[in-house]
Amino acid sequence: MLLRFLRGRRGNITVMSALMLAALAGAGGLVGEYGNGLFHRILDQRMADTAATAGARVYDETGSPASVSAAVTNVASLNGLNGSIASSIV
């Protein structure tokens, strides 16, 4: 049956088009997911950098590690990170 399919020319374009369309749709989905992952990675890094900068400024002003931790946690929570993630930045 496979040899007959390969030798015959009727309908092969339809079958091959359907197979290629499925492959292209899958590749498009992978590209979209990869782009979304990169976007969220950059966004998370920006939030962590902002929190670290706030902590550095507070340390420069006060010199107290406790106030640095509070400032980093506060800025991270204002940017949408929960407390456990914010405390791991410090």
Summary of the structure (lengths in Angstrom):
residues: 90
radius of gyration: 26.5
end to end distance: 65.8
largest distance: 82.0
contacts: 209
relative contact order: 0.08
helix: 87%
strand: 0%
